[in-house]
Amino acid sequence: MIKLLSWVLVFCIALYFFGIMGMAFISPSLIPIIVIVAIVLGVISAGLLLILLIKERIKDKEGEKNDLNKY
């Protein structure tokens, strides 16, 4: 899931970049749609990625505590 969200975030950054750079080549009415979609998907992906990484870090800390208790 983390890899998927990371790639979605990379895709959103690329979409935003190409949406801004491609302004001269695409219809002006599509530019706001492309930029808004890229920003919304990027924010959602970044939020979920942050939540998953925090959960994984908490799980790792619990594992470290259990490892120390064994000795």
Secondary structure, 3 states (H helix, E strand, C coil): CHHHHHHHHHHHHHHHHHHHHCCCCCCCCCHHHHHHHHHHHHHHHHHHHHHHHHHHHHHHHHHHHHHHHHC
